[in-house]
Each structure stands twice: as structure tokens, then as C-alpha cells.
Amino acid sequence: MFDRLMHCVAAGVMLAVSATAGLAVDLADRIRTVDGEFEPVFQDLQDAVINRGLSIVYLGHIDKMLERTASAAADGAPSPYLNARYFQFCNSSLTHESLRADPRNIAMCPFLLFAYETVTEPGKISIGYRAPDLAPGEASDAVGVKVHAYLAEIIQQVADEAQ
């Protein structure tokens, strides 16, 4: 009994470690950094979505929000960003597919792309996407692969154009 319990604990630890390792790699795969000016790179990111026939439904300014709320920060530290924005959009084909896989996949929509430039590395623009939040299961996993590939393709296209 004890041996079986220890085997289950060891398997659980290995699963947790491999999931964490996968997440770290995934984060690196979701962000690209290019040299350039923020405005043109961010415009290229928006254009990459619009040129696919999609509409941007919301544009957020993290940089301005942090400036506006700096006095509320517990440590009073200034924003790490010179520029930081995101936008949301949806791909109806992938959304329908993900919701057919599992209705709980509603949490993945809308997709979110971002760009930022830090105070410590001006001229280095990082572009990336938020990982979609999908329900567990084979069908969701299958569509998740497609969603990640789709978003990674957009990020890579913009990174390649910036070179």
C-alpha cells in the first residue's frame, strides 16, 4: 500500500514538473522581441490581424493605466514600461470549433495580442499573445494546438517583418 501511494505521489510530482516546464517553454514561444520603434511595430501587429479579415474589438493602454494609477501602487514603484498596449479580437472559425469541443472554452475568447517596450530596454519591442484558457479534454487540446499555432503565426509574421 505504501509503495503504491509513493508511486502515485511520484507520478503526480513528475506531472506537475513537466506541466510547469511546458508552461515556461510556452511563455518563451508566445513572445518575440524585435528592435525598432514601438508605434510602427504595434501598428504592424494590428495590421496583421486586420489583413486576415478580422476586427479589433478593444484596444487597451496598460502604460496609461499604470501612469494614472501610480499613486495606488503599494510600493510606489514607477511603471516598467515606456509603452504597453494590447488589443482583443476573435476568429469566428476557431471560436466555433473550440466551443463545439467544450462550451467552457468560452473563457478563451477573445484572443489578446500585446506589445510592450520597457524603460530598461528602449527600442526592444516585445510582442506576444495571451495563452488561451481551454477546458481539459482531447477535443479542447486539439483546438488549443490550432489556436496557439494561429496566434504564434501572427506574432512570428510581425517579428519577421520588423527584421
C-alpha positions in Angstrom: 0.0 0.0 0.0 2.8 2.4 0.9 4.7 1.6 -2.3 1.6 2.3 -4.4 1.0 5.6 -2.5 4.6 6.6 -3.1 4.3 5.7 -6.8 1.2 7.9 -7.1 2.9 10.8 -5.3 6.0 10.5 -7.6 3.8 10.4 -10.7 2.0 13.5 -9.5 5.2 15.3 -8.9 6.6 14.4 -12.3 3.3 15.5 -14.0 3.4 18.8 -12.1 7.1 19.4 -13.0 6.5 18.6 -16.7 3.5 20.8 -16.8 5.5 23.7 -15.2 8.4 23.1 -17.6 6.0 23.1 -20.5 4.5 26.4 -19.4 7.9 28.0 -19.2 8.8 27.0 -22.7 5.3 28.0 -23.8 5.8 31.5 -22.5 9.1 31.9 -24.5 7.2 30.7 -27.5 4.5 33.3 -27.1 6.7 36.4 -27.0 9.1 37.7 -29.6 11.3 40.7 -29.2 12.4 42.9 -32.0 14.4 46.1 -32.4 12.5 49.1 -33.5 10.1 51.9 -32.6 7.0 51.0 -30.7 4.4 52.7 -32.8 5.2 51.1 -36.1 5.6 47.6 -34.6 2.3 47.9 -32.8 0.6 49.1 -36.0 2.1 46.1 -37.8 0.6 43.8 -35.1 -2.8 45.4 -35.6 -2.5 45.2 -39.4 -1.5 41.5 -39.2 -5.0 40.9 -37.7 -6.9 43.3 -39.8 -5.3 41.9 -43.0 -6.7 38.5 -42.1 -10.2 40.0 -42.4 -10.7 40.2 -38.6 -11.8 43.2 -36.5 -10.2 44.5 -33.4 -12.9 44.8 -30.7 -10.9 46.5 -27.9 -7.7 48.4 -27.5 -6.2 48.8 -24.0 -3.4 51.1 -22.8 -1.6 49.4 -19.9 1.0 52.1 -19.9 -1.5 54.9 -19.4 -3.4 52.9 -16.8 -0.2 52.4 -14.8 0.6 56.1 -15.0 -3.0 57.0 -14.0 -3.0 54.7 -11.0 0.7 55.0 -9.9 -0.4 56.6 -6.5 -2.4 53.4 -5.7 0.7 51.1 -6.1 1.6 49.7 -2.8 5.4 50.1 -3.3 5.2 53.4 -5.2 7.4 52.0 -7.9 7.2 53.6 -11.4 5.9 51.6 -14.3 8.4 49.4 -16.0 7.0 50.3 -19.4 7.7 53.1 -21.8 4.9 51.8 -23.9 2.5 48.9 -23.3 -0.7 48.1 -25.2 -2.9 45.2 -26.0 -5.9 44.5 -28.2 -8.6 41.9 -28.4 -10.1 40.2 -31.5 -11.9 37.0 -32.4 -11.5 34.4 -35.1 -15.0 33.0 -35.5 -13.9 29.8 -37.1 -11.6 28.9 -34.2 -14.1 30.1 -31.7 -16.9 27.9 -33.1 -14.6 24.9 -33.2 -13.4 25.5 -29.6 -17.0 25.9 -28.3 -18.1 22.8 -30.0 -15.3 21.0 -28.3 -16.4 22.2 -24.9 -18.8 25.1 -24.0 -16.5 26.0 -21.1 -14.0 27.2 -23.7 -15.8 30.5 -23.8 -13.1 31.7 -21.5 -10.6 31.7 -24.4 -12.4 34.3 -26.3 -11.5 37.0 -27.2 -7.9 36.5 -28.3 -5.4 39.0 -26.9 -2.2 40.3 -28.5 0.1 42.7 -26.8 3.2 44.8 -27.3 5.5 46.5 -24.8 8.7 48.4 -24.5 10.4 48.6 -21.1 12.2 51.6 -19.5 15.3 49.4 -19.2 15.4 48.4 -22.8 14.1 51.2 -25.0 14.0 50.2 -28.7 13.4 46.5 -27.8 9.7 45.8 -28.6 8.2 42.6 -27.2 5.1 41.3 -29.0 3.1 38.3 -27.9 -0.2 36.7 -27.1 -2.2 35.6 -24.0 -2.4 31.8 -23.8 -6.0 30.7 -24.4 -7.7 29.2 -21.4 -9.2 26.0 -22.5 -11.2 23.3 -20.7 -9.4 19.9 -20.2 -10.1 17.2 -22.7 -8.8 15.8 -26.0 -11.2 17.9 -28.2 -10.1 21.1 -26.4 -6.5 20.1 -26.6 -6.8 19.6 -30.4 -8.3 23.0 -30.9 -5.9 24.5 -28.5 -3.0 23.4 -30.7 -4.7 25.2 -33.6 -5.3 28.4 -31.6 -1.7 28.6 -30.4 -0.4 28.0 -33.9 -2.6 30.7 -35.3 -1.6 33.3 -32.7 2.1 32.3 -32.9 1.9 32.7 -36.7 0.7 36.3 -36.3 3.5 37.1 -33.8 6.1 35.5 -36.0 4.9 37.3 -39.1 5.3 40.7 -37.3 8.7 39.8 -35.9 9.9 38.7 -39.3 8.6 42.0 -40.9 10.4 44.0 -38.2 13.8 42.4 -39.1 
